[in-house]
Every structure is written in C-alpha cells, then in structure tokens.
Amino acid sequence: MNRPVLCGILASFLLAQAHAQKTVWRQATASELASVLPSRAQVVNEHIETEMRTASGIVNSRGQFIAGVVLLTAGYSADGKYSHYLTLQAPMRIAGFILPPGDYLMGWTHAGAEDVLYVHFNVAATGKLVGTVTARRIQGPGRVESIHIWPPQEHSFIQIGRFGIPYRLVRTR
C-alpha cells in the first residue's frame, strides 16, 4: 500500500475516534440528581439538609455529573455563609480558578449594586476558600431559579436566582 493512502486511512481512523470520544453534556433528570446529591450535605463539621426539589445538574456521555442543590442552613453555623452545595465529577474553570472533582459550598453577598453578586466557592469538608467570582444579572426574560446548571452547549453558566456565573469545563483525557 502506498504511503498517501495509508496516511489517509490512519487520519480517517483518528478522526472517527476523536468524534466518537467527544463528550456531550445534557440536563440531568431528578432521579439522576437524587443518586449523586446527598439529602444531608457535609458542611465543614455539620451535615445540613438539602432541598432536593431545587436540585439541578448536568451529566455527560461518560456518566460524570456536575450538580448543585440549595442548603437549608437556618439554625446551623453555616447560616449566612453558604447557600448551595455543589458536587463535581469533572473539573470546571470558573473565573481564574479551577475546581477539581469534589464537593463544594457556594455562598454569596450583594456587591452593593443590584446587578452584581460576589459568589465564593469553598471546599465542603473544610470550608477552605477556593475562589470568588462576580456573578452578573442575566439579561432578558427568563425564570428565576434557586440554582440551575446549564449544559455548556446551551449557556455555560451556573444560574443563582437572576444571576449567572460563567464556567468552562476542563478537558480530561
């Protein structure tokens, strides 16, 4: 077989493999979310109930989830510090930091302006701050949601109320 034909066959094979391995994300179902999100989430030294009806997440073609849920923090030391629990089975870049797979807490404060929230991400087990990002008001009409994690091919942001936090998924091999 001559070299150009062999190179063409090899290139076609590699292209088909790359296409077959492309990771596709979709919205997770309620039963899928219930299988990955805890009914009582670890929040530093406490286990705090979650409000499963608010759960949102995405799952990829490899079965990896990114999911979040509202924490019911009233009466706990976390009240006012954290509002959401987030679990990642795939790494995510938010602003200037990467969240590796793991469990995180999210909390927010108003930045003084109506159109901005400061959202902080902490490791769930320790409370250690990973990073802070500015969430901006989502323009246009749309639903206000406690939390909604949009698949990257649709919007690539995590929605908290009327605010969006842009993210990028980090490729893994």
Rosetta blueprint (number, residue, H / E / L):
1 M L
2 N L
3 R H
4 P H
5 V H
6 L H
7 C H
8 G H
9 I H
10 L H
11 A H
12 S H
13 F H
14 L H
15 L H
16 A H
17 Q H
18 A H
19 H H
20 A H
21 Q L
22 K L
23 T L
24 V L
25 W E
26 R E
27 Q E
28 A L
29 T L
30 A H
31 S H
32 E H
33 L H
34 A H
35 S H
36 V H
37 L L
38 P L
39 S L
40 R E
41 A E
42 Q E
43 V E
44 V L
45 N L
46 E E
47 H E
48 I E
49 E E
50 T E
51 E E
52 M E
53 R E
54 T E
55 A E
56 S E
57 G E
58 I E
59 V E
60 N E
61 S L
62 R L
63 G L
64 Q L
65 F E
66 I E
67 A E
68 G E
69 V E
70 V E
71 L E
72 L L
73 T L
74 A L
75 G L
76 Y L
77 S L
78 A L
79 D L
80 G L
81 K L
82 Y L
83 S L
84 H E
85 Y E
86 L E
87 T E
88 L E
89 Q L
90 A L
91 P L
92 M E
93 R E
94 I E
95 A L
96 G L
97 F E
98 I E
99 L E
100 P L
101 P L
102 G E
103 D E
104 Y E
105 L E
106 M E
107 G E
108 W E
109 T E
110 H E
111 A L
112 G L
113 A L
114 E L
115 D L
116 V E
117 L E
118 Y E
119 V E
120 H E
121 F E
122 N E
123 V E
124 A L
125 A L
126 T L
127 G L
128 K L
129 L E
130 V E
131 G E
132 T E
133 V E
134 T E
135 A E
136 R E
137 R E
138 I L
139 Q L
140 G L
141 P L
142 G L
143 R L
144 V L
145 E E
146 S E
147 I E
148 H E
149 I E
150 W L
151 P L
152 P L
153 Q L
154 E L
155 H L
156 S L
157 F E
158 I E
159 Q E
160 I E
161 G E
162 R L
163 F E
164 G E
165 I E
166 P E
167 Y L
168 R E
169 L E
170 V L
171 R L
172 T L
173 R L
